[in-house]
Amino acid sequence: MDFTFLIIVIFMLLAAQNSNLPIVVALFALLLVIAKNKILMLAAVVGLALSGIVAMKFEINSVFILIGLFIILILVAKSEPAAPAPYVGGGYY
């Protein structure tokens, strides 16, 4: 699992909480650059939406943040490729 992706999203949330819009945009751009497939790009967009929710300072931010981070966790876990089958060797006797 790519924990770097989750850590950058958490940094985005912290920057949005402190109203640092340039940092949020820079971290979002970084997420788009390191995204390996479309699922991770979708997770980056979800992270940007979460940052927008945090910046608006709703009263129930924690519920939105937990649900959004759980969605991102599922997307990041789903984006990992399956492990290749181990080599079993030739058919020599």
N, C-alpha and C positions, 0 to 999 in steps of 0.2 A: 504494500500500500504506500502511496506517495504522501507521507506526512508533511512534506514541505508545502504542498498545496494547501493543506488545512491550516498550517501555521501562517501562511501569507494571508489567508482569508481572515483569520483571527486578528492579524495586524491591521487589515483593512477595517475591521469592526472597531478596533481601538482608535484608529485615526478618524473614523467617522464620528465616534463618540466625542472626540475632542475638536470636531469641526475643522479638520485639516483636509479639505477637498483635494488639493494637489497631491497629497500623499496617497489618498484613496485612488485617484486616477492613475498614478504611477504604479501602484501595486496591482491594479486591475490590468494595466498594460503588461506587467510582468507575468501575471497569470495567463494572459493570452499567449505570451511568447513561449512559456514552458508547457502549455497544453499539448499533449501528444495526440489527442483525438477529439472528436466532436463532443463526446460525453464530458470530458474535462472542460471544454469551452462552455458547455451548458452549466457546469458547476461554477465556473468563473462568473457567469451572468447571474446565477443565484446568489453568489457572494456579493456582487455589486448591488443587487436588489436588497439584500440584508443590510448592507451599508447605508442604503437610502432610508430604510426603515429606522435604523439606529440614529441617523442624522435628524430625522423628523421628531425624535423624542416622544414616541407614543408612551402611554402609561403602562402597557403590557409588553414592553420590549423583550423581556426575558422569554416569554412564550414563543414569540416570532423567532428569536435568535436560536433557541433550542431546536425548534422544528426545522429551521433553515440549515443549521449545522448538521442535523441528522440527515437531511436530504443530500447535502454535499458529501457526507460520509458514505452514503449509499452509492452516489454517483462515482466517487473516487474508487470505492471497492469494486464496483462493477466494471470500471475501465481497465482493471488489471487483467492482462492476458492469462489464460490458463497455463499451468506448468507443462512443459513438453514431456512426453513419455520417455522414461529412461531407456537407454540403449541396452538391449538384452543380448547383444552379441550375435555372432554368426551361428549357423546350424551345424557346426563341426562336431564330430563324434570322436 
